[in-house]
Amino acid sequence: MLNTKGTMDDVNDEVKELLHYIGGDSPKSDLTKMLDEEVDSVKSNKKWRREFMTLLMRDNENKLLGKYMLLIDRVKNLDINDAKIAAKILGITEQQIYEIKDYIAEHPEMDEVDLAEHIAYWLDLD
């Protein structure tokens, strides 16, 4: 991780200029001016922006999928007698716990990724 606001004087001037640029300052060195031109070029490139947005959407979907996978793992190993307490802890309804447990039981061939993808269609946690 870079600390662009650091105070130690243990890097050369070119690295300092780069850190200042990354931190939001105007470009001053040849390197930061070149980087700034490339950043502007990329920002104005519609194809790149579309690809970036596609990747961002996929990243968000993967985060949500991970959330569902974690939920499935917790519900799968849950004693049904603890459903009421678990529902409060997990932030879902007791009915949703029963539905998830039933779905898992009905589909033993599915792994957690497949279960998460299917459950994401009918379980709305956002």
ROBAPA-580217 format. One record per residue: residue in one letter; x, y, z of N, C-alpha, C, O, CB in turn. Coordinates in nm, 4 decimals, padded with zeros to 6 digits, always signed. Last residue first. Glycine has a CB too. Example, Ala and Ser with C-alpha at 12.3 -4.5 7.8 and 13.67 -1.06 7.14 Angstrom:
BEGIN
ATOM_rest_n.east_n.north_n.up_ca.east_ca.north_ca.up_c.east_c.north_c.up_o.east_o.north_o.up_cb.east_cb.north_cb.up
ATOM_S_+01.2850_-00.2250_+00.7080_+01.3670_-00.1060_+00.7140_+01.2900_+00.0030_+00.7870_+01.3409_+00.1138_+00.8039_+01.4084_-00.0598_+00.5725
ATOM_A_+01.3190_-00.5690_+00.7800_+01.2300_-00.4500_+00.7800_+01.3200_-00.3300_+00.7800_+01.4236_-00.3319_+00.8465_+01.1308_-00.4473_+00.9046
This chain:
BEGIN
ATOM_rest_n.east_n.north_n.up_ca.east_ca.north_ca.up_c.east_c.north_c.up_o.east_o.north_o.up_cb.east_cb.north_cb.up
ATOM_D_-03.0477_-00.7655_-00.0492_-02.9901_-00.6299_-00.0608_-03.0800_-00.5237_-00.0052_-03.0452_-00.4057_-00.0080_-02.9600_-00.5977_-00.2041
ATOM_L_-03.1508_-01.0162_-00.0540_-03.0934_-00.9695_+00.0725_-03.0414_-00.8266_+00.0658_-02.9955_-00.7729_+00.1666_-02.9817_-01.0609_+00.1143
ATOM_D_-03.3785_-01.2208_-00.1847_-03.3343_-01.0833_-00.2000_-03.2837_-01.0303_-00.0665_-03.3626_-01.0024_+00.0237_-03.4482_-00.9950_-00.2541
ATOM_L_-03.3855_-01.5146_-00.3472_-03.3661_-01.4608_-00.2138_-03.3063_-01.3217_-00.2271_-03.1942_-01.3070_-00.2759_-03.2752_-01.5534_-00.1278
ATOM_W_-03.3954_-01.5952_-00.6103_-03.5214_-01.5845_-00.5369_-03.5079_-01.5306_-00.3954_-03.6086_-01.5037_-00.3299_-03.5861_-01.7172_-00.5314
ATOM_Y_-03.1364_-01.5777_-00.7159_-03.2518_-01.5403_-00.7984_-03.3799_-01.5201_-00.7170_-03.4633_-01.4366_-00.7521_-03.2754_-01.6463_-00.9036
ATOM_A_-02.9669_-01.6804_-00.5253_-02.9616_-01.5368_-00.5514_-03.0806_-01.4894_-00.6341_-03.1213_-01.3736_-00.6237_-02.8322_-01.5016_-00.6225
ATOM_I_-02.9966_-01.9529_-00.5493_-03.0657_-01.8859_-00.4393_-03.0687_-01.7346_-00.4613_-03.1636_-01.6682_-00.4199_-02.9980_-01.9188_-00.3052
ATOM_H_-02.8266_-02.0021_-00.7680_-02.9699_-02.0281_-00.7763_-03.0485_-01.9525_-00.6687_-03.1542_-01.8956_-00.6959_-02.9962_-02.1774_-00.7643
ATOM_E_-02.5747_-01.9238_-00.6706_-02.6264_-01.8648_-00.7939_-02.7777_-01.8842_-00.8047_-02.8490_-01.7928_-00.8460_-02.5563_-01.9262_-00.9160
ATOM_A_-02.5538_-02.0880_-00.4430_-02.5568_-01.9419_-00.4282_-02.6142_-01.8762_-00.5524_-02.6938_-01.7829_-00.5418_-02.4159_-01.8873_-00.4003
ATOM_L_-02.5429_-02.3422_-00.5624_-02.6517_-02.3075_-00.4712_-02.6662_-02.1554_-00.4597_-02.7768_-02.1017_-00.4660_-02.6273_-02.3697_-00.3320
ATOM_D_-02.3013_-02.3193_-00.7038_-02.4277_-02.3410_-00.7747_-02.5468_-02.3025_-00.6879_-02.6405_-02.2379_-00.7348_-02.4400_-02.4873_-00.8187
ATOM_V_-02.1281_-02.2814_-00.4833_-02.1360_-02.1803_-00.5896_-02.2680_-02.1940_-00.6646_-02.3383_-02.0955_-00.6870_-02.0165_-02.1937_-00.6878
ATOM_E_-02.1587_-02.5144_-00.3312_-02.2009_-02.3855_-00.2754_-02.2112_-02.2754_-00.3812_-02.2948_-02.1858_-00.3691_-02.1040_-02.3425_-00.1671
ATOM_D_-02.2925_-02.7705_-00.5542_-02.1931_-02.7182_-00.4610_-02.2388_-02.5787_-00.4166_-02.3440_-02.5307_-00.4588_-02.0498_-02.7134_-00.5268
ATOM_M_-02.5590_-03.0044_-00.5875_-02.5044_-02.8698_-00.6090_-02.3974_-02.8358_-00.5060_-02.4097_-02.8677_-00.3877_-02.6162_-02.7655_-00.6038
ATOM_E_-02.6714_-03.2414_-00.5163_-02.5690_-03.2463_-00.6205_-02.5001_-03.1115_-00.6415_-02.3952_-03.1046_-00.7056_-02.6305_-03.2927_-00.7508
ATOM_P_-02.8787_-03.1952_-00.3420_-02.7505_-03.2393_-00.2847_-02.6366_-03.2416_-00.3880_-02.5192_-03.2435_-00.3510_-02.7665_-03.3783_-00.2238
ATOM_H_-03.1326_-03.0326_-00.3347_-03.0303_-03.0288_-00.4404_-02.8931_-03.0708_-00.3859_-02.8007_-02.9895_-00.3839_-03.0217_-02.8868_-00.5019
ATOM_E_-03.2919_-03.0399_-00.1136_-03.3501_-03.0858_-00.2398_-03.2477_-03.0950_-00.3530_-03.2736_-03.1582_-00.4554_-03.4621_-02.9932_-00.2808
ATOM_A_-03.1294_-02.9219_+00.0793_-03.1654_-03.0632_+00.0935_-03.2189_-03.1207_-00.0378_-03.1938_-03.2370_-00.0696_-03.2698_-03.0804_+00.2046
ATOM_I_-03.1267_-02.6579_-00.0164_-03.0011_-02.7332_-00.0061_-03.0310_-02.8827_-00.0007_-02.9654_-02.9616_-00.0686_-02.9201_-02.6895_+00.1195
ATOM_Y_-03.3979_-02.5959_+00.0147_-03.3373_-02.5939_-00.1186_-03.2073_-02.6740_-00.1202_-03.1810_-02.7490_-00.2143_-03.3109_-02.4489_-00.1637
ATOM_D_-03.4244_-02.6116_+00.2931_-03.5012_-02.7007_+00.2062_-03.4375_-02.7090_+00.0677_-03.4251_-02.8174_+00.0108_-03.6471_-02.6527_+00.1949
ATOM_K_-03.2532_-02.4027_+00.3698_-03.2247_-02.5401_+00.4137_-03.2999_-02.6404_+00.3264_-03.2442_-02.7439_+00.2897_-03.2634_-02.5591_+00.5627
ATOM_I_-03.3922_-02.1864_+00.2515_-03.2552_-02.2189_+00.2103_-03.2215_-02.3629_+00.2473_-03.1672_-02.4370_+00.1654_-03.1539_-02.1218_+00.2755
ATOM_E_-03.6345_-02.1972_+00.3932_-03.6336_-02.2101_+00.2472_-03.4949_-02.2478_+00.1957_-03.4820_-02.3317_+00.1065_-03.6798_-02.0792_+00.1819
ATOM_Y_-03.5485_-02.1534_+00.6555_-03.6137_-02.2798_+00.6209_-03.6106_-02.3030_+00.4693_-03.5869_-02.4147_+00.4234_-03.7595_-02.2809_+00.6722
ATOM_I_-03.4489_-01.8913_+00.6220_-03.3599_-01.9992_+00.6662_-03.4190_-02.1340_+00.6286_-03.3486_-02.2201_+00.5758_-03.3358_-01.9917_+00.8188
ATOM_Q_-03.6822_-01.7572_+00.5556_-03.5761_-01.7677_+00.4559_-03.4751_-01.8769_+00.4938_-03.4226_-01.9464_+00.4067_-03.5046_-01.6325_+00.4401
ATOM_Q_-03.8176_-01.7717_+00.8018_-03.8731_-01.8404_+00.6839_-03.7664_-01.8583_+00.5760_-03.7606_-01.9631_+00.5118_-03.9931_-01.7615_+00.6268
ATOM_E_-03.6650_-01.6012_+00.9529_-03.6645_-01.7428_+00.9884_-03.7166_-01.8248_+00.8698_-03.6661_-01.9334_+00.8414_-03.7507_-01.7684_+01.1160
ATOM_T_-03.4954_-01.3607_+00.7457_-03.6095_-01.4088_+00.8227_-03.5926_-01.5568_+00.8534_-03.5159_-01.6275_+00.7880_-03.7413_-01.3842_+00.7466
ATOM_I_-03.1693_-01.2199_+00.8136_-03.2725_-01.2716_+00.7245_-03.3877_-01.3212_+00.8106_-03.3785_-01.3233_+00.9333_-03.2172_-01.3858_+00.6323
ATOM_G_-02.9414_-01.1632_+00.9619_-03.0143_-01.0542_+00.8978_-03.1156_-01.1002_+00.7944_-03.1445_-01.0284_+00.6987_-02.9181_-00.9612_+00.8334
ATOM_L_-02.8026_-01.3384_+01.1149_-02.7715_-01.3358_+00.9719_-02.8446_-01.2253_+00.8969_-02.8131_-01.1971_+00.7813_-02.8053_-01.4685_+00.9101
ATOM_I_-02.9188_-01.2941_+01.3671_-02.7747_-01.2750_+01.3488_-02.7402_-01.2579_+01.2009_-02.6584_-01.1731_+01.1654_-02.6968_-01.3940_+01.4077
ATOM_K_-03.1849_-01.3614_+01.3172_-03.1511_-01.2269_+01.3635_-03.0040_-01.1968_+01.3396_-02.9686_-01.0869_+01.2970_-03.1847_-01.2111_+01.5121
ATOM_A_-03.1528_-01.6279_+01.2428_-03.2143_-01.5335_+01.1504_-03.1799_-01.3906_+01.1892_-03.1493_-01.3081_+01.1030_-03.3661_-01.5525_+01.1470
ATOM_A_-03.0550_-01.7456_+01.4748_-02.9669_-01.7319_+01.3585_-03.0222_-01.6308_+01.2592_-02.9460_-01.5559_+01.1980_-02.9475_-01.8673_+01.2898
ATOM_I_-03.2843_-01.7479_+01.6331_-03.1689_-01.6675_+01.6750_-03.0778_-01.6417_+01.5551_-03.0292_-01.5302_+01.5359_-03.0902_-01.7388_+01.7890
ATOM_K_-03.4419_-01.9229_+01.4760_-03.4915_-01.7900_+01.5148_-03.3756_-01.6977_+01.5529_-03.3703_-01.5827_+01.5094_-03.5910_-01.8017_+01.6327
ATOM_A_-03.2901_-02.1587_+01.4490_-03.3244_-02.0765_+01.3326_-03.3676_-01.9354_+01.3713_-03.3317_-01.8390_+01.3038_-03.4348_-02.1432_+01.2530
ATOM_D_-03.2131_-02.3568_+01.6195_-03.1529_-02.2250_+01.6403_-03.1914_-02.1250_+01.5315_-03.1317_-02.0178_+01.5225_-03.0021_-02.2378_+01.6464
ATOM_N_-03.3230_-02.5850_+01.5279_-03.3759_-02.5324_+01.6545_-03.3218_-02.3927_+01.6843_-03.3788_-02.3194_+01.7651_-03.3412_-02.6273_+01.7700
ATOM_I_-03.1665_-02.6556_+01.3143_-03.2952_-02.5899_+01.2861_-03.3587_-02.5319_+01.4120_-03.4396_-02.4395_+01.4036_-03.3918_-02.6888_+01.2210
ATOM_D_-02.8326_-02.5834_+01.3184_-02.9354_-02.6666_+01.3821_-03.0671_-02.5909_+01.3689_-03.0767_-02.4747_+01.4085_-02.9010_-02.6981_+01.5345
ATOM_L_-02.6482_-02.5205_+01.0267_-02.7294_-02.4678_+01.1360_-02.8267_-02.5721_+01.1890_-02.8946_-02.6402_+01.1121_-02.8056_-02.3446_+01.0902
ATOM_N_-02.5044_-02.5628_+00.8021_-02.4569_-02.6254_+00.9254_-02.5374_-02.5847_+01.0487_-02.4973_-02.6124_+01.1617_-02.3122_-02.5909_+00.9469
ATOM_K_-02.6416_-02.4068_+00.6148_-02.6271_-02.5509_+00.5935_-02.5903_-02.6228_+00.7242_-02.6407_-02.7316_+00.7518_-02.5200_-02.5782_+00.4859
ATOM_V_-02.6034_-02.1460_+00.7007_-02.7358_-02.2067_+00.7150_-02.7271_-02.3584_+00.7035_-02.7974_-02.4303_+00.7745_-02.8324_-02.1510_+00.6092
ATOM_R_-02.3316_-02.1074_+00.6372_-02.3787_-02.0915_+00.7754_-02.5135_-02.1596_+00.7973_-02.5353_-02.2234_+00.9003_-02.3894_-01.9431_+00.8109
ATOM_D_-02.3308_-02.1550_+00.3619_-02.2449_-02.2334_+00.4499_-02.2939_-02.2260_+00.5950_-02.2967_-02.3266_+00.6657_-02.0996_-02.1843_+00.4401
ATOM_I_-02.5064_-01.9545_+00.2771_-02.5402_-02.0957_+00.2579_-02.4587_-02.1841_+00.3505_-02.5117_-02.2776_+00.4106_-02.5174_-02.1372_+00.1124
ATOM_L_-02.3552_-01.7254_+00.3425_-02.4860_-01.7482_+00.4038_-02.5249_-01.8954_+00.3937_-02.5714_-01.9542_+00.4914_-02.5933_-01.6600_+00.3371
ATOM_L_-02.1395_-01.7616_+00.1698_-02.1173_-01.7586_+00.3145_-02.2477_-01.7861_+00.3881_-02.2500_-01.8618_+00.4852_-02.0588_-01.6224_+00.3582
ATOM_M_-02.2759_-01.7400_-00.0736_-02.2035_-01.8632_-00.0408_-02.1778_-01.8718_+00.1098_-02.1931_-01.9783_+00.1696_-02.0698_-01.8700_-00.1184
ATOM_Y_-02.3711_-01.4765_-00.0629_-02.4662_-01.5879_-00.0613_-02.3980_-01.7192_-00.0245_-02.4555_-01.8009_+00.0475_-02.5344_-01.6012_-00.1973
ATOM_K_-02.1233_-01.3445_-00.0745_-02.2135_-01.3214_+00.0389_-02.3141_-01.4358_+00.0514_-02.3396_-01.4858_+00.1610_-02.2877_-01.1865_+00.0227
ATOM_G_-02.0342_-01.4276_-00.3236_-01.9597_-01.4658_-00.2035_-02.0440_-01.4501_-00.0781_-02.0371_-01.5323_+00.0133_-01.8329_-01.3824_-00.1912
ATOM_L_-02.2229_-01.2938_-00.4800_-02.2178_-01.4403_-00.4823_-02.1439_-01.4915_-00.3592_-02.1869_-01.5888_-00.2972_-02.1490_-01.4912_-00.6117
ATOM_L_-02.1449_-01.0325_-00.4296_-02.2761_-01.0771_-00.3856_-02.2818_-01.2295_-00.3814_-02.3394_-01.2872_-00.2892_-02.3854_-01.0217_-00.4777
ATOM_K_-01.8952_-01.0394_-00.5533_-01.9049_-01.0068_-00.4111_-02.0376_-01.0558_-00.3536_-02.0427_-01.1125_-00.2444_-01.8900_-00.8551_-00.3894
ATOM_N_-01.9743_-01.0931_-00.8156_-01.8933_-01.1910_-00.7429_-01.8941_-01.1650_-00.5926_-01.8938_-01.2592_-00.5134_-01.7500_-01.1894_-00.7947
ATOM_E_-02.1101_-00.8566_-00.8774_-02.1832_-00.9836_-00.8770_-02.1067_-01.0901_-00.7988_-02.1664_-01.1681_-00.7246_-02.2084_-01.0318_-01.0209
ATOM_N_-01.8942_-00.6788_-00.8670_-02.0048_-00.6642_-00.7722_-02.0876_-00.7919_-00.7627_-02.1303_-00.8311_-00.6541_-02.0942_-00.5471_-00.8128
ATOM_D_-01.7473_-00.7779_-01.0849_-01.6885_-00.7765_-00.9514_-01.7974_-00.7659_-00.8448_-01.7929_-00.8363_-00.7439_-01.5889_-00.6602_-00.9377
ATOM_R_-01.9247_-00.7268_-01.2911_-01.8896_-00.8653_-01.2605_-01.8292_-00.8757_-01.1201_-01.8567_-00.9703_-01.0463_-01.7908_-00.9204_-01.3657
ATOM_M_-01.9231_-00.4458_-01.2837_-02.0483_-00.5182_-01.2582_-02.0192_-00.6640_-01.2211_-02.0817_-00.7186_-01.1301_-02.1412_-00.5118_-01.3825
ATOM_L_-01.6544_-00.4055_-01.3499_-01.7054_-00.3573_-01.2216_-01.8347_-00.4294_-01.1856_-01.8541_-00.4694_-01.0708_-01.7284_-00.2050_-01.2260
ATOM_L_-01.6487_-00.5086_-01.6083_-01.5681_-00.5715_-01.5025_-01.6169_-00.5303_-01.3640_-01.6198_-00.6118_-01.2718_-01.4198_-00.5346_-01.5189
ATOM_T_-01.8188_-00.3239_-01.7287_-01.8525_-00.4662_-01.7307_-01.7761_-00.5393_-01.6213_-01.8325_-00.6224_-01.5501_-01.8214_-00.5281_-01.8688
ATOM_M_-01.6724_-00.0917_-01.6912_-01.8028_-00.1042_-01.6257_-01.8482_-00.2496_-01.6222_-01.9088_-00.2938_-01.5246_-01.9076_-00.0180_-01.6976
ATOM_F_-01.4525_-00.1539_-01.8565_-01.4343_-00.1302_-01.7136_-01.5655_-00.1478_-01.6385_-01.5689_-00.2120_-01.5335_-01.3781_+00.0100_-01.6893
ATOM_E_-01.5751_-00.1698_-02.1065_-01.5092_-00.2880_-02.0503_-01.4908_-00.2738_-01.8991_-01.5109_-00.3689_-01.8236_-01.3728_-00.3108_-02.1182
ATOM_R_-01.6600_+00.0967_-02.1271_-01.7592_-00.0107_-02.1302_-01.7002_-00.1390_-02.0692_-01.7659_-00.2076_-01.9910_-01.8071_-00.0365_-02.2761
ATOM_R_-01.4117_+00.2263_-02.1247_-01.5090_+00.2546_-02.0189_-01.6141_+00.1451_-02.0108_-01.6535_+00.1045_-01.9015_-01.5763_+00.3901_-02.0425
ATOM_W_-01.3020_+00.1269_-02.3621_-01.2397_+00.0937_-02.2342_-01.3376_+00.1153_-02.1196_-01.3461_+00.0333_-02.0281_-01.1132_+00.1777_-02.2124
ATOM_K_-01.4799_+00.2464_-02.5449_-01.4657_+00.1000_-02.5397_-01.4063_+00.0577_-02.4050_-01.4549_-00.0361_-02.3419_-01.3762_+00.0491_-02.6568
ATOM_K_-01.4392_+00.5214_-02.5008_-01.5692_+00.4598_-02.4714_-01.5602_+00.3087_-02.4616_-01.6270_+00.2487_-02.3773_-01.6702_+00.4975_-02.5778
ATOM_N_-01.1934_+00.7006_-02.3634_-01.2101_+00.5856_-02.4522_-01.3382_+00.5112_-02.4150_-01.3451_+00.4461_-02.3108_-01.0869_+00.4905_-02.4440
ATOM_S_-01.1442_+00.8892_-02.1748_-01.2259_+00.9307_-02.2889_-01.2512_+00.8169_-02.3873_-01.3237_+00.8354_-02.4851_-01.1591_+01.0457_-02.3608
ATOM_K_-00.9815_+00.7559_-01.9937_-01.1115_+00.8066_-01.9493_-01.2024_+00.8429_-02.0654_-01.3243_+00.8290_-02.0556_-01.0925_+00.9273_-01.8606
ATOM_V_-00.7540_+00.7160_-02.1507_-00.8350_+00.6008_-02.1094_-00.9746_+00.6463_-02.0677_-01.0742_+00.5828_-02.1024_-00.7666_+00.5245_-01.9932
ATOM_S_-00.6620_+00.9798_-02.1723_-00.6926_+00.9011_-02.2922_-00.7841_+00.7841_-02.2583_-00.8806_+00.7572_-02.3299_-00.5632_+00.8497_-02.3575
ATOM_D_-00.6141_+01.0455_-01.9052_-00.7144_+01.1204_-01.9826_-00.7581_+01.0422_-02.1060_-00.8764_+01.0388_-02.1399_-00.6586_+01.2578_-02.0246
ATOM_V_-00.4081_+00.8618_-01.8580_-00.5317_+00.8558_-01.7797_-00.6432_+00.9278_-01.8538_-00.7546_+00.8764_-01.8639_-00.5113_+00.9178_-01.6395
ATOM_E_-00.2153_+00.9573_-02.0357_-00.2707_+00.8228_-02.0538_-00.4025_+00.8073_-01.9772_-00.4969_+00.7463_-02.0272_-00.1693_+00.7162_-02.0072
ATOM_E_-00.1624_+01.2071_-01.9195_-00.2136_+01.2003_-02.0569_-00.2776_+01.0636_-02.0829_-00.3832_+01.0558_-02.1457_-00.0996_+01.2270_-02.1591
ATOM_D_-00.0604_+01.1209_-01.6744_-00.1826_+01.2007_-01.6778_-00.2452_+01.1995_-01.8176_-00.3673_+01.1918_-01.8312_-00.1531_+01.3450_-01.6341
ATOM_L_+00.1759_+00.9952_-01.7543_+00.0694_+00.9176_-01.6912_-00.0642_+00.9917_-01.6978_-00.1683_+00.9313_-01.7238_+00.1053_+00.8867_-01.5454
ATOM_M_+00.3151_+01.2207_-01.8460_+00.2842_+01.1126_-01.9386_+00.1702_+01.0261_-01.8827_+00.0788_+00.9885_-01.9562_+00.4103_+01.0263_-01.9651
ATOM_K_+00.3347_+01.3609_-01.6063_+00.2643_+01.4226_-01.7191_+00.2234_+01.3164_-01.8207_+00.1130_+01.3200_-01.8750_+00.3527_+01.5298_-01.7865
ATOM_T_+00.4881_+01.1835_-01.4571_+00.3500_+01.2078_-01.4148_+00.2690_+01.2775_-01.5240_+00.1481_+01.2564_-01.5342_+00.3481_+01.2918_-01.2871
ATOM_L_+00.7303_+01.1938_-01.6099_+00.6588_+01.0683_-01.5876_+00.5125_+01.0936_-01.5514_+00.4229_+01.0317_-01.6088_+00.7271_+00.9873_-01.4770
ATOM_D_+00.8088_+01.4617_-01.5934_+00.7791_+01.4026_-01.7242_+00.6964_+01.2753_-01.7080_+00.6027_+01.2520_-01.7844_+00.9096_+01.3720_-01.8008
ATOM_S_+00.6366_+01.6173_-01.3114_+00.7511_+01.5533_-01.3772_+00.7092_+01.4979_-01.5126_+00.5904_+01.4882_-01.5432_+00.8094_+01.4405_-01.2887
ATOM_K_+00.3770_+01.7090_-01.2502_+00.4880_+01.8034_-01.2649_+00.6056_+01.7422_-01.3387_+00.6682_+01.8091_-01.4209_+00.5334_+01.8526_-01.1290
ATOM_P_+00.0218_+01.6981_-01.2279_+00.1471_+01.6362_-01.2722_+00.2546_+01.7416_-01.2927_+00.2281_+01.8496_-01.3455_+00.1255_+01.5567_-01.4020
ATOM_S_-00.1389_+01.8024_-00.9219_-00.1176_+01.8162_-01.0663_+00.0152_+01.7523_-01.1053_+00.1099_+01.7518_-01.0267_-00.1205_+01.9654_-01.1086
ATOM_D_-00.2369_+01.5598_-00.6696_-00.1716_+01.6836_-00.7144_-00.1586_+01.6852_-00.8667_-00.1667_+01.5809_-00.9316_-00.0319_+01.6986_-00.6488
ATOM_G_-00.3378_+01.3148_-00.5888_-00.4315_+01.4156_-00.6387_-00.3689_+01.5458_-00.6838_-00.4396_+01.6345_-00.7316_-00.5301_+01.4453_-00.5349
ATOM_G_-00.1745_+01.1030_-00.5254_-00.2495_+01.1654_-00.4172_-00.3410_+01.2785_-00.4609_-00.4146_+01.3332_-00.3788_-00.1553_+01.2165_-00.3159
ATOM_I_-00.0449_+01.0636_-00.7616_-00.1438_+00.9633_-00.7199_-00.2329_+01.0205_-00.6099_-00.3519_+00.9898_-00.6027_-00.0736_+00.8337_-00.6706
ATOM_Y_+00.1255_+01.2880_-00.7397_+00.0280_+01.2781_-00.8487_-00.0829_+01.1796_-00.8125_-00.2011_+01.2091_-00.8307_+00.0972_+01.2347_-00.9798
ATOM_H_+00.2781_+01.2168_-00.5178_+00.1970_+01.3394_-00.5127_+00.0877_+01.3360_-00.6206_-00.0265_+01.3755_-00.5966_+00.2870_+01.4650_-00.5311
ATOM_L_+00.4001_+00.9879_-00.6211_+00.3105_+00.9775_-00.5056_+00.2219_+01.1012_-00.4919_+00.1040_+01.0902_-00.4581_+00.3915_+00.9571_-00.3775
ATOM_L_+00.5540_+01.1077_-00.8254_+00.4535_+01.0069_-00.8573_+00.3526_+00.9943_-00.7430_+00.2319_+00.9906_-00.7672_+00.5204_+00.8706_-00.8853
ATOM_E_+00.7237_+01.2693_-00.6745_+00.6316_+01.3312_-00.7703_+00.5200_+01.2347_-00.8076_+00.4044_+01.2751_-00.8200_+00.7070_+01.3761_-00.8966
ATOM_K_+00.8617_+01.0651_-00.5349_+00.7836_+01.1659_-00.4622_+00.6803_+01.2307_-00.5541_+00.5639_+01.2455_-00.5169_+00.8765_+01.2735_-00.4025
ATOM_V_+00.9904_+00.9412_-00.7467_+00.8885_+00.8661_-00.6716_+00.8016_+00.9629_-00.5918_+00.6804_+00.9439_-00.5826_+00.9549_+00.7616_-00.5766
ATOM_E_+01.1632_+01.1510_-00.8155_+01.0688_+01.0977_-00.9150_+00.9563_+01.0214_-00.8460_+00.8397_+01.0355_-00.8830_+01.1417_+01.0056_-01.0158
ATOM_D_+01.3212_+01.1872_-00.5847_+01.2283_+01.2924_-00.6271_+01.1237_+01.2411_-00.7261_+01.0081_+01.2832_-00.7212_+01.3055_+01.4077_-00.6896
ATOM_N_+01.3317_+00.8826_-00.3806_+01.3879_+00.9848_-00.4697_+01.2785_+01.0806_-00.5183_+01.1596_+01.0578_-00.4960_+01.4581_+00.9183_-00.5905
ATOM_V_+01.2640_+00.8380_-00.0275_+01.2447_+00.8030_-00.1681_+01.2970_+00.9166_-00.2557_+01.3059_+01.0313_-00.2119_+01.0944_+00.7744_-00.1985
ATOM_D_+01.2609_+00.9146_+00.2390_+01.3455_+00.8012_+00.2013_+01.3229_+00.7537_+00.0582_+01.3586_+00.6407_+00.0249_+01.3216_+00.6870_+00.2956
ATOM_D_+01.1548_+01.0969_+00.4319_+01.2257_+01.1438_+00.3135_+01.3189_+01.0342_+00.2630_+01.4390_+01.0557_+00.2461_+01.3051_+01.2733_+00.3443
ATOM_M_+00.8246_+01.0707_+00.5571_+00.9625_+01.0239_+00.5569_+01.0285_+01.0635_+00.4248_+00.9646_+01.0631_+00.3195_+00.9691_+00.8699_+00.5786
ATOM_T_+00.5616_+01.1390_+00.5363_+00.6552_+01.2480_+00.5627_+00.8003_+01.2017_+00.5637_+00.8908_+01.2848_+00.5704_+00.6222_+01.3131_+00.6945
ATOM_G_+00.2800_+01.0558_+00.3189_+00.3866_+01.0265_+00.4148_+00.4845_+01.1413_+00.4286_+00.4902_+01.2300_+00.3435_+00.4605_+00.9017_+00.3737
ATOM_K_+00.0730_+01.0590_+00.1477_+00.0840_+01.1745_+00.2372_+00.1961_+01.1557_+00.3405_+00.2052_+01.2310_+00.4375_-00.0496_+01.1985_+00.3087
ATOM_T_+00.0529_+00.8237_+00.0141_+00.0889_+00.9413_-00.0652_+00.1059_+01.0663_+00.0198_+00.1492_+01.1696_-00.0311_-00.0158_+00.9663_-00.1708
ATOM_N_+00.1442_+00.5236_+00.0796_+00.0975_+00.6365_+00.1590_+00.1434_+00.7616_+00.0870_+00.2595_+00.8010_+00.0976_+00.1514_+00.6314_+00.3072
ATOM_L_+00.0452_+00.2221_-00.0739_+00.1190_+00.3479_-00.0817_+00.0571_+00.4510_+00.0109_-00.0650_+00.4642_+00.0199_+00.1218_+00.4007_-00.2258
ATOM_M_+00.0849_-00.1167_+00.0000_+00.0000_+00.0000_+00.0000_+00.0897_+00.1233_+00.0000_+00.1943_+00.1273_+00.0647_-00.0967_-00.0004_+00.1220
